Amino acid sequence: MPMAGANTFFRSQQGPVSPQPADKSLPPPSVRKQTKMKTGIITWPDQLEQKLIESVEKVIDPELLSTIREDKNVLAKRIASSTWAIRSEMNEGYLSDNSHMKKLCSLIENPRFSAAILTGHLIPARIAHASTEAGLDNLVGELMQLDDNAFHEKLGLRKRLAKEPDV
């Protein structure tokens, strides 16, 4: 006995409708997965390196510029890779490393913090081992409280300039 609405037609029954062929074929699923994963991964050493290069380019202090003798790209790459290597050795996990590097990249926009890193006052081990919230914020807070002369003395800029003879 036929049920209402189940294959009941008042008109003539048409054959099964086949889907229209698509103009573009989809890539195999394995390729689609690889593409998705590549776009979602943030490479923190590259991010940190880029932020350091940007901070070197923004430096206007002649005393600070005179202490940076290394090529900015080499210096930034060395600091970023060292910091990331230390973080990786700590084995604190992806989320911890992710939040730490995100915070570090945001703090590098502070000119005093970046100057302390670029001059070697803050070494990669110290910024890698500093706790994410309190440690990094305290480092920036200490540097921001100093006046310009004390800041230059803390970084050792005055001593370096006094030792170098004028040519």
N, CA, C and O atoms as a DFTB+ gen file, in Angstrom:
668 C
 N C O
     1  1       0.845      -1.166       0.000
     2  2       0.000       0.000       0.000
     3  2       0.893       1.233       0.000
     4  3       1.799       1.347       0.826
     5  1       0.644       2.145      -0.915
     6  2       1.481       3.346      -0.979
     7  2       1.212       4.283       0.193
     8  3       0.085       4.425       0.666
     9  1       2.296       4.918       0.641
    10  2       2.182       5.905       1.716
    11  2       2.168       7.296       1.090
    12  3       2.825       7.540       0.078
    13  1       1.429       8.179       1.691
    14  2       1.354       9.545       1.181
    15  2       2.714      10.203       1.304
    16  3       3.307      10.207       2.383
    17  1       3.218      10.763       0.206
    18  2       4.481      11.472       0.198
    19  2       5.672      10.596      -0.067
    20  3       6.776      11.113      -0.239
    21  1       5.502       9.278      -0.109
    22  2       6.626       8.386      -0.351
    23  2       6.549       7.874      -1.780
    24  3       5.792       6.948      -2.072
    25  1       7.306       8.452      -2.642
    26  2       7.345       8.079      -4.059
    27  2       5.978       8.105      -4.723
    28  3       5.692       7.293      -5.603
    29  1       5.148       9.023      -4.308
    30  2       3.851       9.177      -4.974
    31  2       3.922      10.428      -5.815
    32  3       4.220      11.512      -5.314
    33  1       3.646      10.275      -7.094
    34  2       3.730      11.391      -8.021
    35  2       2.414      11.526      -8.757
    36  3       1.784      10.528      -9.105
    37  1       2.007      12.734      -8.987
    38  2       0.822      12.971      -9.784
    39  2       1.193      13.160     -11.239
    40  3       0.358      13.005     -12.130
    41  1       2.432      13.491     -11.468
    42  2       2.905      13.637     -12.839
    43  2       3.682      12.390     -13.212
    44  3       3.825      11.458     -12.420
    45  1       4.164      12.397     -14.403
    46  2       4.937      11.226     -14.803
    47  2       6.254      11.214     -14.035
    48  3       6.848      12.264     -13.790
    49  1       6.700      10.037     -13.663
    50  2       7.913       9.891     -12.869
    51  2       9.127      10.119     -13.750
    52  3       9.216       9.586     -14.856
    53  1      10.070      10.922     -13.245
    54  2      11.285      11.206     -13.986
    55  2      12.393      10.296     -13.485
    56  3      12.343       9.790     -12.364
    57  1      13.399      10.097     -14.340
    58  2      14.536       9.265     -13.968
    59  2      15.384       9.952     -12.911
    60  3      15.210      11.141     -12.644
    61  1      16.298       9.207     -12.311
    62  2      17.151       9.817     -11.287
    63  2      18.007      10.930     -11.886
    64  3      18.537      10.810     -12.990
    65  1      18.121      11.989     -11.142
    66  2      18.896      13.142     -11.591
    67  2      20.334      12.959     -11.110
    68  3      20.572      12.775      -9.917
    69  1      21.285      13.010     -12.033
    70  2      22.695      12.891     -11.652
    71  2      23.266      14.285     -11.415
    72  3      22.865      15.240     -12.080
    73  1      24.182      14.406     -10.489
    74  2      24.764      15.729     -10.221
    75  2      25.586      16.210     -11.411
    76  3      26.166      15.420     -12.156
    77  1      25.615      17.528     -11.561
    78  2      26.389      18.127     -12.640
    79  2      27.876      17.959     -12.339
    80  3      28.292      18.136     -11.194
    81  1      28.676      17.623     -13.334
    82  2      30.116      17.501     -13.076
    83  2      30.703      18.877     -12.739
    84  3      30.385      19.882     -13.376
    85  1      31.552      18.890     -11.738
    86  2      32.190      20.139     -11.313
    87  2      33.299      20.504     -12.286
    88  3      33.965      19.637     -12.851
    89  1      33.485      21.822     -12.471
    90  2      34.551      22.284     -13.356
    91  2      35.920      22.010     -12.737
    92  3      36.873      21.677     -13.442
    93  1      36.008      22.152     -11.432
    94  2      37.274      21.980     -10.734
    95  2      37.203      20.723      -9.883
    96  3      36.229      20.511      -9.161
    97  1      38.204      19.913      -9.965
    98  2      38.224      18.729      -9.113
    99  2      38.919      19.083      -7.798
   100  3      39.844      19.895      -7.772
   101  1      38.469      18.471      -6.721
   102  2      39.065      18.726      -5.417
   103  2      40.365      17.956      -5.285
   104  3      40.488      16.848      -5.809
   105  1      41.337      18.531      -4.590
   106  2      42.582      17.785      -4.369
   107  2      42.314      16.619      -3.421
   108  3      41.324      16.634      -2.690
   109  1      43.172      15.625      -3.426
   110  2      42.988      14.497      -2.508
   111  2      42.988      14.969      -1.056
   112  3      43.601      15.988      -0.737
   113  1      42.306      14.236      -0.173
   114  2      42.211      14.669       1.233
   115  2      43.560      14.873       1.909
   116  3      43.692      15.763       2.750
   117  1      44.554      14.082       1.569
   118  2      45.858      14.233       2.222
   119  2      46.476      15.594       1.920
   120  3      47.120      16.191       2.783
   121  1      46.284      16.083       0.702
   122  2      46.817      17.396       0.329
   123  2      46.061      18.492       1.066
   124  3      46.661      19.471       1.510
   125  1      44.743      18.333       1.200
   126  2      43.950      19.341       1.900
   127  2      44.358      19.431       3.371
   128  3      44.423      20.532       3.919
   129  1      44.632      18.310       4.014
   130  2      45.048      18.329       5.418
   131  2      46.384      19.033       5.587
   132  3      46.552      19.823       6.516
   133  1      47.332      18.759       4.708
   134  2      48.652      19.378       4.813
   135  2      48.545      20.884       4.657
   136  3      49.208      21.629       5.379
   137  1      47.727      21.338       3.734
   138  2      47.571      22.771       3.507
   139  2      46.992      23.446       4.740
   140  3      47.459      24.510       5.145
   141  1      45.972      22.829       5.341
   142  2      45.370      23.423       6.527
   143  2      46.374      23.521       7.662
   144  3      46.438      24.547       8.338
   145  1      47.142      22.498       7.882
   146  2      48.087      22.502       8.990
   147  2      49.197      23.519       8.778
   148  3      49.643      24.144       9.741
   149  1      49.642      23.698       7.574
   150  2      50.731      24.639       7.323
   151  2      50.301      26.068       7.598
   152  3      51.094      26.856       8.114
   153  1      49.071      26.423       7.269
   154  2      48.640      27.799       7.458
   155  2      48.355      28.117       8.919
   156  3      48.408      29.285       9.306
   157  1      48.051      27.107       9.752
   158  2      47.709      27.365      11.133
   159  2      48.908      27.459      12.055
   160  3      48.775      27.947      13.178
   161  1      50.062      27.011      11.624
   162  2      51.228      26.979      12.499
   163  2      51.941      28.331      12.478
   164  3      52.234      28.879      11.416
   165  1      52.210      28.846      13.658
   166  2      52.967      30.091      13.778
   167  2      54.404      29.699      14.083
   168  3      54.664      28.949      15.024
   169  1      55.307      30.195      13.308
   170  2      56.718      29.906      13.561
   171  2      57.279      31.044      14.406
   172  3      57.621      32.109      13.893
   173  1      57.366      30.798      15.700
   174  2      57.776      31.839      16.632
   175  2      59.197      32.332      16.423
   176  3      59.439      33.528      16.579
   177  1      60.153      31.470      16.077
   178  2      61.486      32.032      15.839
   179  2      61.468      33.063      14.710
   180  3      62.143      34.088      14.793
   181  1      60.701      32.794      13.664
   182  2      60.607      33.751      12.557
   183  2      59.894      35.026      12.986
   184  3      60.298      36.127      12.611
   185  1      58.823      34.874      13.781
   186  2      58.103      36.044      14.282
   187  2      59.018      36.917      15.138
   188  3      59.068      38.137      14.978
   189  1      59.737      36.270      16.047
   190  2      60.637      36.998      16.945
   191  2      61.748      37.673      16.156
   192  3      62.099      38.822      16.425
   193  1      62.292      36.967      15.192
   194  2      63.349      37.533      14.346
   195  2      62.841      38.776      13.620
   196  3      63.535      39.791      13.562
   197  1      61.638      38.697      13.069
   198  2      61.065      39.832      12.343
   199  2      60.860      41.025      13.278
   200  3      61.150      42.163      12.907
   201  1      60.362      40.765      14.488
   202  2      60.156      41.849      15.459
   203  2      61.487      42.494      15.853
   204  3      61.563      43.713      16.010
   205  1      62.525      41.688      16.011
   206  2      63.844      42.234      16.358
   207  2      64.402      43.089      15.224
   208  3      64.978      44.148      15.473
   209  1      64.237      42.638      13.987
   210  2      64.702      43.427      12.837
   211  2      63.968      44.758      12.793
   212  3      64.578      45.800      12.553
   213  1      62.654      44.726      13.025
   214  2      61.872      45.966      13.038
   215  2      62.350      46.892      14.152
   216  3      62.411      48.107      13.963
   217  1      62.685      46.333      15.301
   218  2      63.130      47.177      16.414
   219  2      64.493      47.797      16.130
   220  3      64.743      48.935      16.528
   221  1      65.381      47.069      15.447
   222  2      66.688      47.641      15.076
   223  2      66.478      48.801      14.116
   224  3      67.155      49.825      14.216
   225  1      65.548      48.645      13.190
   226  2      65.297      49.698      12.206
   227  2      64.700      50.946      12.842
   228  3      64.839      52.039      12.294
   229  1      64.036      50.804      13.989
   230  2      63.412      51.943      14.662
   231  2      64.359      52.674      15.614
   232  3      64.026      53.753      16.104
   233  1      65.522      52.107      15.878
   234  2      66.465      52.709      16.831
   235  2      66.969      54.036      16.278
   236  3      67.436      54.117      15.142
   237  1      66.863      55.084      17.113
   238  2      67.359      56.398      16.696
   239  2      68.477      56.900      17.614
   240  3      69.141      57.889      17.305
   241  1      68.679      56.224      18.731
   242  2      69.704      56.609      19.695
   243  2      71.091      56.316      19.113
   244  3      71.411      55.152      18.870
   245  1      71.931      57.352      18.880
   246  2      73.247      57.120      18.277
   247  2      74.166      56.262      19.145
   248  3      74.970      55.494      18.617
   249  1      74.057      56.382      20.478
   250  2      74.889      55.559      21.360
   251  2      74.543      54.083      21.200
   252  3      75.427      53.227      21.162
   253  1      73.269      53.802      21.108
   254  2      72.824      52.421      20.942
   255  2      73.216      51.886      19.570
   256  3      73.666      50.747      19.445
   257  1      73.043      52.705      18.555
   258  2      73.411      52.276      17.196
   259  2      74.897      51.967      17.083
   260  3      75.297      51.059      16.355
   261  1      75.714      52.729      17.810
   262  2      77.158      52.498      17.718
   263  2      77.575      51.178      18.371
   264  3      78.628      50.633      18.040
   265  1      76.769      50.666      19.287
   266  2      77.117      49.400      19.946
   267  2      76.684      48.181      19.142
   268  3      77.192      47.082      19.365
   269  1      75.763      48.361      18.221
   270  2      75.295      47.232      17.406
   271  2      76.217      47.121      16.207
   272  3      76.040      47.817      15.207
   273  1      77.186      46.258      16.311
   274  2      78.189      46.103      15.253
   275  2      77.838      44.975      14.288
   276  3      78.313      44.945      13.153
   277  1      77.018      44.068      14.741
   278  2      76.644      42.908      13.928
   279  2      75.538      43.300      12.946
   280  3      74.745      44.199      13.226
   281  1      75.488      42.628      11.801
   282  2      74.422      42.862      10.834
   283  2      73.080      42.600      11.516
   284  3      72.936      41.623      12.251
   285  1      72.102      43.467      11.274
   286  2      70.824      43.353      11.985
   287  2      70.130      42.021      11.724
   288  3      69.510      41.465      12.631
   289  1      70.221      41.503      10.512
   290  2      69.572      40.227      10.202
   291  2      70.246      39.070      10.937
   292  3      69.572      38.184      11.462
   293  1      71.570      39.082      10.970
   294  2      72.320      38.023      11.656
   295  2      72.065      38.095      13.160
   296  3      71.853      37.073      13.812
   297  1      72.088      39.307      13.700
   298  2      71.848      39.502      15.126
   299  2      70.453      39.016      15.519
   300  3      70.297      38.286      16.498
   301  1      69.450      39.423      14.756
   302  2      68.070      39.031      15.057
   303  2      67.890      37.521      14.952
   304  3      67.230      36.911      15.793
   305  1      68.471      36.925      13.927
   306  2      68.352      35.468      13.744
   307  2      69.035      34.721      14.894
   308  3      68.506      33.727      15.391
   309  1      70.195      35.194      15.310
   310  2      70.929      34.545      16.401
   311  2      70.142      34.609      17.712
   312  3      70.026      33.610      18.422
   313  1      69.609      35.778      18.024
   314  2      68.851      35.937      19.269
   315  2      67.577      35.097      19.232
   316  3      67.255      34.409      20.201
   317  1      66.855      35.152      18.116
   318  2      65.592      34.416      18.002
   319  2      65.808      32.909      18.063
   320  3      65.079      32.203      18.760
   321  1      66.794      32.421      17.345
   322  2      67.022      30.967      17.340
   323  2      67.537      30.485      18.697
   324  3      67.170      29.397      19.143
   325  1      68.375      31.273      19.354
   326  2      68.868      30.894      20.687
   327  2      67.728      30.854      21.701
   328  3      67.621      29.921      22.497
   329  1      66.885      31.872      21.660
   330  2      65.757      31.932      22.590
   331  2      64.825      30.749      22.369
   332  3      64.396      30.106      23.327
   333  1      64.510      30.460      21.108
   334  2      63.603      29.358      20.806
   335  2      64.227      28.012      21.182
   336  3      63.529      27.123      21.671
   337  1      65.520      27.856      20.959
   338  2      66.189      26.595      21.310
   339  2      66.117      26.353      22.816
   340  3      65.883      25.228      23.259
   341  1      66.317      27.401      23.592
   342  2      66.252      27.272      25.050
   343  2      64.831      26.931      25.485
   344  3      64.630      26.076      26.347
   345  1      63.837      27.606      24.883
   346  2      62.435      27.307      25.214
   347  2      62.098      25.864      24.863
   348  3      61.385      25.196      25.611
   349  1      62.598      25.382      23.743
   350  2      62.316      24.007      23.322
   351  2      62.938      22.999      24.282
   352  3      62.328      21.975      24.590
   353  1      64.149      23.283      24.754
   354  2      64.829      22.387      25.694
   355  2      64.112      22.320      27.039
   356  3      64.222      21.325      27.756
   357  1      63.383      23.370      27.377
   358  2      62.682      23.402      28.654
   359  2      61.508      22.423      28.684
   360  3      61.071      22.028      29.765
   361  1      60.995      22.031      27.535
   362  2      59.889      21.066      27.418
   363  2      58.678      21.450      28.266
   364  3      58.140      20.619      28.997
   365  1      58.257      22.694      28.170
   366  2      57.086      23.125      28.927
   367  2      55.798      22.940      28.141
   368  3      54.709      23.125      28.684
   369  1      55.910      22.583      26.885
   370  2      54.715      22.323      26.090
   371  2      54.392      23.461      25.146
   372  3      54.855      24.591      25.306
   373  1      53.583      23.123      24.157
   374  2      53.255      24.075      23.104
   375  2      52.528      25.304      23.642
   376  3      52.867      26.428      23.272
   377  1      51.542      25.111      24.502
   378  2      50.757      26.255      24.979
   379  2      51.611      27.227      25.784
   380  3      51.483      28.442      25.637
   381  1      52.466      26.700      26.620
   382  2      53.347      27.557      27.413
   383  2      54.321      28.315      26.511
   384  3      54.510      29.522      26.664
   385  1      54.938      27.594      25.566
   386  2      55.866      28.240      24.635
   387  2      55.143      29.274      23.785
   388  3      55.671      30.356      23.530
   389  1      53.943      28.942      23.352
   390  2      53.161      29.838      22.512
   391  2      52.845      31.141      23.246
   392  3      53.037      32.225      22.696
   393  1      52.360      31.038      24.486
   394  2      52.020      32.260      25.222
   395  2      53.270      33.069      25.562
   396  3      53.239      34.300      25.545
   397  1      54.373      32.377      25.871
   398  2      55.620      33.075      26.204
   399  2      56.137      33.865      24.996
   400  3      56.483      35.041      25.117
   401  1      56.185      33.216      23.848
   402  2      56.718      33.878      22.655
   403  2      55.783      34.989      22.176
   404  3      56.240      36.009      21.661
   405  1      54.494      34.792      22.343
   406  2      53.531      35.832      21.966
   407  2      53.750      37.075      22.830
   408  3      53.761      38.198      22.327
   409  1      53.923      36.860      24.127
   410  2      54.174      37.969      25.053
   411  2      55.508      38.642      24.731
   412  3      55.609      39.869      24.733
   413  1      56.517      37.837      24.458
   414  2      57.844      38.361      24.138
   415  2      57.798      39.216      22.875
   416  3      58.389      40.295      22.832
   417  1      57.099      38.740      21.850
   418  2      56.990      39.505      20.598
   419  2      56.259      40.827      20.816
   420  3      56.594      41.832      20.188
   421  1      55.266      40.833      21.701
   422  2      54.557      42.091      21.955
   423  2      55.424      43.061      22.757
   424  3      55.342      44.272      22.556
   425  1      56.251      42.543      23.661
   426  2      57.104      43.417      24.477
   427  2      58.283      43.984      23.700
   428  3      58.825      45.022      24.081
   429  1      58.685      43.335      22.633
   430  2      59.822      43.827      21.853
   431  2      59.490      45.162      21.187
   432  3      60.390      45.890      20.767
   433  1      58.216      45.476      21.093
   434  2      57.835      46.777      20.543
   435  2      58.215      47.912      21.492
   436  3      58.243      49.073      21.083
   437  1      58.505      47.592      22.751
   438  2      58.977      48.587      23.710
   439  2      60.443      48.879      23.384
   440  3      61.264      47.962      23.413
   441  1      60.794      50.133      23.075
   442  2      62.157      50.444      22.638
   443  2      63.238      50.113      23.669
   444  3      64.331      49.689      23.293
   445  1      62.961      50.293      24.931
   446  2      63.979      50.001      25.949
   447  2      64.203      48.496      26.092
   448  3      65.336      48.041      26.250
   449  1      63.124      47.739      26.035
   450  2      63.250      46.286      26.144
   451  2      64.027      45.728      24.956
   452  3      64.902      44.878      25.116
   453  1      63.698      46.216      23.768
   454  2      64.415      45.731      22.581
   455  2      65.875      46.175      22.614
   456  3      66.754      45.428      22.183
   457  1      66.146      47.385      23.122
   458  2      67.531      47.855      23.224
   459  2      68.326      46.975      24.182
   460  3      69.489      46.666      23.924
   461  1      67.702      46.574      25.284
   462  2      68.386      45.709      26.248
   463  2      68.701      44.344      25.633
   464  3      69.738      43.751      25.928
   465  1      67.817      43.857      24.789
   466  2      68.061      42.571      24.121
   467  2      69.144      42.725      23.061
   468  3      70.047      41.893      22.969
   469  1      69.058      43.780      22.267
   470  2      69.999      43.973      21.156
   471  2      71.426      44.229      21.632
   472  3      72.384      43.846      20.959
   473  1      71.572      44.874      22.789
   474  2      72.918      45.150      23.300
   475  2      73.491      43.981      24.092
   476  3      74.663      44.000      24.466
   477  1      72.685      42.979      24.346
   478  2      73.158      41.820      25.081
   479  2      72.966      41.928      26.583
   480  3      73.385      41.041      27.325
   481  1      72.330      43.018      27.046
   482  2      72.064      43.147      28.479
   483  2      71.102      42.047      28.929
   484  3      71.296      41.435      29.979
   485  1      70.069      41.804      28.132
   486  2      69.161      40.681      28.380
   487  2      69.536      39.580      27.401
   488  3      69.277      39.690      26.203
   489  1      70.138      38.534      27.907
   490  2      70.589      37.446      27.039
   491  2      69.413      36.510      26.734
   492  3      68.434      36.487      27.480
   493  1      69.504      35.744      25.651
   494  2      68.402      34.842      25.284
   495  2      67.988      33.893      26.410
   496  3      66.801      33.604      26.563
   497  1      68.940      33.410      27.193
   498  2      68.594      32.494      28.290
   499  2      67.693      33.180      29.313
   500  3      66.757      32.570      29.830
   501  1      67.975      34.439      29.602
   502  2      67.177      35.148      30.609
   503  2      65.757      35.401      30.118
   504  3      64.800      35.231      30.873
   505  1      65.613      35.808      28.850
   506  2      64.256      36.062      28.363
   507  2      63.506      34.758      28.089
   508  3      62.276      34.736      28.117
   509  1      64.225      33.687      27.828
   510  2      63.567      32.394      27.610
   511  2      63.095      31.789      28.927
   512  3      62.037      31.161      28.975
   513  1      63.869      31.972      29.996
   514  2      63.524      31.380      31.287
   515  2      62.575      32.246      32.108
   516  3      61.985      31.752      33.069
   517  1      62.411      33.508      31.762
   518  2      61.527      34.387      32.532
   519  2      60.095      33.875      32.430
   520  3      59.661      33.429      31.368
   521  1      59.365      33.940      33.541
   522  2      57.970      33.510      33.500
   523  2      57.200      34.458      32.589
   524  3      57.561      35.625      32.435
   525  1      56.150      33.943      31.998
   526  2      55.444      34.685      30.958
   527  2      54.883      36.006      31.455
   528  3      55.184      37.058      30.890
   529  1      54.082      35.967      32.491
   530  2      53.425      37.198      32.924
   531  2      54.329      38.053      33.809
   532  3      54.695      39.168      33.437
   533  1      54.678      37.541      34.950
   534  2      55.411      38.349      35.924
   535  2      56.841      38.627      35.496
   536  3      57.303      39.764      35.597
   537  1      57.542      37.622      35.023
   538  2      58.960      37.781      34.714
   539  2      59.237      38.770      33.607
   540  3      60.055      39.674      33.775
   541  1      58.574      38.616      32.485
   542  2      58.815      39.519      31.355
   543  2      58.321      40.927      31.665
   544  3      58.980      41.909      31.322
   545  1      57.163      41.026      32.314
   546  2      56.649      42.352      32.670
   547  2      57.563      43.055      33.669
   548  3      57.740      44.271      33.597
   549  1      58.142      42.302      34.596
   550  2      59.075      42.897      35.562
   551  2      60.334      43.412      34.878
   552  3      60.848      44.473      35.232
   553  1      60.832      42.660      33.895
   554  2      62.016      43.119      33.155
   555  2      61.734      44.447      32.463
   556  3      62.557      45.361      32.502
   557  1      60.578      44.549      31.838
   558  2      60.207      45.793      31.151
   559  2      59.994      46.904      32.165
   560  3      60.424      48.036      31.945
   561  1      59.333      46.591      33.279
   562  2      59.083      47.591      34.318
   563  2      60.367      48.177      34.879
   564  3      60.466      49.385      35.093
   565  1      61.357      47.309      35.117
   566  2      62.652      47.782      35.625
   567  2      63.299      48.759      34.653
   568  3      63.835      49.788      35.065
   569  1      63.250      48.443      33.381
   570  2      63.885      49.301      32.372
   571  2      63.132      50.617      32.194
   572  3      63.747      51.654      31.945
   573  1      61.817      50.582      32.319
   574  2      61.019      51.789      32.113
   575  2      61.152      52.771      33.279
   576  3      60.955      53.971      33.091
   577  1      61.481      52.289      34.468
   578  2      61.604      53.167      35.629
   579  2      62.878      54.005      35.602
   580  3      62.960      55.025      36.287
   581  1      63.852      53.598      34.835
   582  2      65.134      54.303      34.797
   583  2      65.043      55.551      33.924
   584  3      64.340      55.565      32.914
   585  1      65.772      56.610      34.332
   586  2      65.874      57.764      33.437
   587  2      66.891      57.422      32.342
   588  3      67.520      56.365      32.392
   589  1      67.053      58.295      31.369
   590  2      67.900      57.987      30.210
   591  2      69.349      57.694      30.598
   592  3      69.948      56.746      30.091
   593  1      69.911      58.503      31.494
   594  2      71.308      58.279      31.899
   595  2      71.479      56.940      32.614
   596  3      72.410      56.186      32.330
   597  1      70.577      56.660      33.537
   598  2      70.660      55.387      34.268
   599  2      70.442      54.205      33.325
   600  3      71.069      53.155      33.474
   601  1      69.555      54.387      32.361
   602  2      69.299      53.324      31.385
   603  2      70.550      53.036      30.558
   604  3      70.913      51.879      30.347
   605  1      71.207      54.108      30.091
   606  2      72.437      53.925      29.311
   607  2      73.548      53.285      30.148
   608  3      74.312      52.458      29.651
   609  1      73.629      53.676      31.417
   610  2      74.637      53.074      32.298
   611  2      74.338      51.601      32.550
   612  3      75.245      50.769      32.570
   613  1      73.063      51.288      32.743
   614  2      72.677      49.893      32.998
   615  2      73.028      49.008      31.803
   616  3      73.463      47.870      31.977
   617  1      72.840      49.525      30.604
   618  2      73.177      48.753      29.406
   619  2      74.674      48.761      29.128
   620  3      75.158      48.016      28.276
   621  1      75.404      49.608      29.850
   622  2      76.849      49.661      29.658
   623  2      77.255      50.508      28.470
   624  3      78.379      50.386      27.983
   625  1      76.366      51.361      27.996
   626  2      76.694      52.180      26.822
   627  2      77.723      53.243      27.163
   628  3      78.604      53.524      26.350
   629  1      77.634      53.835      28.332
   630  2      78.579      54.895      28.716
   631  2      79.994      54.328      28.834
   632  3      80.956      54.962      28.401
   633  1      80.121      53.138      29.416
   634  2      81.442      52.523      29.591
   635  2      82.066      52.200      28.240
   636  3      83.253      52.442      28.020
   637  1      81.264      51.656      27.344
   638  2      81.792      51.282      26.031
   639  2      82.274      52.510      25.264
   640  3      83.311      52.482      24.602
   641  1      81.495      53.592      25.369
   642  2      81.871      54.797      24.639
   643  2      83.111      55.439      25.249
   644  3      83.923      56.021      24.530
   645  1      83.264      55.342      26.561
   646  2      84.434      55.922      27.216
   647  2      85.703      55.152      26.849
   648  3      86.776      55.746      26.739
   649  1      85.591      53.836      26.659
   650  2      86.755      53.015      26.324
   651  2      87.187      53.179      24.875
   652  3      88.369      53.038      24.562
   653  1      86.242      53.477      23.988
   654  2      86.578      53.580      22.568
   655  2      87.183      54.950      22.274
   656  3      86.591      55.970      22.628
   657  1      88.329      54.991      21.646
   658  2      88.927      56.292      21.314
   659  2      88.187      56.929      20.139
   660  3      87.670      56.243      19.257
   661  1      88.153      58.251      20.157
   662  2      87.541      58.973      19.039
   663  2      88.492      58.962      17.861
   664  3      89.683      59.237      18.002
   665  1      87.962      58.647      16.720
   666  2      88.793      58.586      15.514
   667  2      88.445      59.723      14.602
   668  3      89.031      59.854      13.528
